[in-house]
Amino acid sequence: MLTLTKYMRQLMFSALALVMMTSAGCGFHLQGSYSIPPQLRTLSLITPDQYSELSRLVQDRLRLHNISVKPVSAKLPRLTLMKDSLERSTLSIYPTGNVAEYELIYRVFFSVAMPDKEAQSFTAEVRRDYLDDPRTALAKSREMDLLVKEMRVQAADYIIQTLAATEVK
């Protein structure tokens, strides 16, 4: 009986070790934990409106990942938020001709540039469906504001993911 228990422990330990090695080897990381290259641990953030919600969210994410933001310098990498936009397109219509469903598309154009290198340009795009009921206009307006805010949060997260995946040479 004792050898069977010992055998089961060894088997369980081996299985656990195998799972850990395969998940680590495939590049699996917990969501939100990104390995930012050391060269990007200090950078300059350039934005058209430093007080916009997107700029604030990106600055919060940078701080959260221990990336220090310094004034613009030729010796530092630059993260430039160029432009963000929100588009709304019709997905479906009620028989009365009123719009029943929209698709919201939030885009952020940004670039990452290393010192003395050409900037790499990227686009973060987040899409959401939005049901519109004209009888609850006030509630739907609030819901749309919340959706847009959530889309900005996802775009800021995508920008950090892109920093983590940026090839630094």
C-alpha positions in Angstrom: 0.0 0.0 0.0 2.8 2.4 0.8 4.5 1.9 -2.6 1.2 2.6 -4.4 0.8 6.0 -2.5 4.4 6.9 -3.3 3.9 5.9 -6.9 0.8 8.1 -7.1 2.6 11.1 -5.6 5.4 10.8 -8.1 2.9 10.5 -10.9 1.0 13.6 -9.7 4.2 15.5 -9.3 5.3 14.5 -12.8 2.0 15.5 -14.3 2.1 18.9 -12.5 5.6 19.5 -13.7 4.7 18.7 -17.2 1.7 21.0 -17.2 3.8 23.8 -15.8 6.6 23.3 -18.3 4.3 23.2 -21.3 2.3 26.3 -20.3 5.5 28.3 -19.6 7.1 27.1 -22.9 4.1 28.2 -25.0 4.3 31.8 -23.9 1.3 31.6 -21.6 1.0 34.6 -19.2 -1.7 35.6 -16.8 -3.8 38.4 -18.3 -2.4 41.8 -17.4 1.1 40.5 -16.7 3.3 41.7 -19.6 7.1 41.5 -19.9 8.0 45.0 -21.1 11.5 45.1 -22.6 14.0 46.9 -20.4 14.7 49.5 -23.0 11.1 50.6 -22.7 11.0 50.8 -18.9 11.6 54.6 -19.3 9.9 56.5 -22.1 8.3 59.7 -23.2 4.6 59.9 -23.8 3.5 62.3 -26.5 -0.2 63.0 -26.8 -2.3 65.7 -28.4 -4.3 66.2 -25.2 -2.6 65.2 -22.0 -5.9 65.5 -20.1 -8.0 63.3 -22.3 -9.4 60.1 -20.8 -7.3 57.9 -23.1 -4.1 59.7 -22.1 -5.0 59.3 -18.4 -5.8 55.6 -18.9 -2.5 55.0 -20.8 -0.5 56.8 -18.1 -2.2 54.7 -15.4 -1.3 51.5 -17.3 2.3 52.6 -17.7 2.5 53.4 -14.0 0.9 50.0 -13.2 3.6 48.2 -15.2 6.4 50.2 -13.6 7.2 52.2 -16.7 8.4 55.7 -15.8 7.3 58.6 -18.1 9.8 61.3 -18.6 9.8 64.5 -20.6 10.6 64.2 -24.3 14.3 63.6 -24.9 16.2 62.4 -28.0 17.7 59.6 -25.8 14.4 58.1 -24.7 11.9 55.9 -26.5 8.7 57.7 -27.5 5.1 56.4 -27.2 3.0 58.8 -29.3 -0.8 58.7 -29.2 -1.7 60.3 -32.5 -5.5 60.2 -32.8 -8.5 58.3 -31.5 -11.9 58.1 -33.1 -15.3 56.6 -32.5 -17.4 55.5 -35.4 -21.0 54.2 -35.4 -22.4 52.1 -38.2 -25.9 50.6 -38.5 -26.2 46.8 -38.1 -30.0 46.4 -38.2 -33.2 48.4 -38.6 -36.7 48.0 -37.1 -39.6 47.5 -39.5 -40.6 51.1 -38.8 -37.2 52.3 -40.2 -35.6 53.2 -36.9 -32.2 51.9 -36.2 -32.3 48.8 -33.9 -28.6 48.0 -33.5 -25.3 49.8 -34.0 -21.7 48.7 -34.2 -19.4 51.0 -32.3 -15.8 51.1 -33.5 -13.2 52.8 -31.4 -9.7 53.3 -33.0 -6.5 54.6 -31.6 -3.5 55.4 -33.8 -0.2 55.3 -32.0 3.5 54.8 -32.6 6.5 53.6 -30.7 9.9 55.0 -31.6 13.3 54.0 -30.2 16.0 56.7 -30.1 17.5 57.3 -33.6 15.1 54.8 -35.1 12.1 55.1 -37.3 8.7 54.9 -35.5 6.6 51.8 -35.7 2.9 52.7 -36.2 0.0 50.7 -34.8 -3.7 50.8 -34.6 -5.8 49.6 -31.7 -9.4 48.8 -32.7 -12.2 47.8 -30.4 -15.7 46.9 -31.6 -19.0 46.6 -29.7 -22.6 46.0 -30.7 -25.1 48.5 -29.2 -28.8 47.9 -29.2 -30.8 51.1 -29.5 -34.3 51.3 -28.1 -35.8 54.8 -28.7 -38.2 54.3 -25.7 -35.3 54.3 -23.2 -33.2 57.1 -24.7 -31.8 58.4 -21.4 -30.7 54.9 -20.2 -29.3 54.1 -23.7 -27.3 57.3 -23.7 -25.7 56.3 -20.3 -25.1 52.7 -21.6 -23.3 54.1 -24.6 -21.1 56.3 -22.4 -20.2 53.2 -20.4 -19.4 51.2 -23.5 -17.2 53.9 -24.9 -15.3 54.1 -21.6 -14.8 50.3 -21.5 -13.6 50.5 -25.1 -11.0 53.1 -24.1 -9.8 50.9 -21.3 -9.4 48.0 -23.7 -7.5 50.2 -26.2 -5.1 51.4 -23.4 -4.5 47.7 -22.4 -3.8 46.9 -26.1 -1.2 49.7 -26.2 0.6 48.2 -23.2 0.4 44.7 -24.9 1.9 46.3 -28.0 4.8 47.8 -26.0 5.5 44.3 -24.6 5.5 42.8 -28.0 7.6 45.6 -29.7 10.9 44.4 -31.0 13.7 46.5 -29.6 16.9 46.5 -31.6 
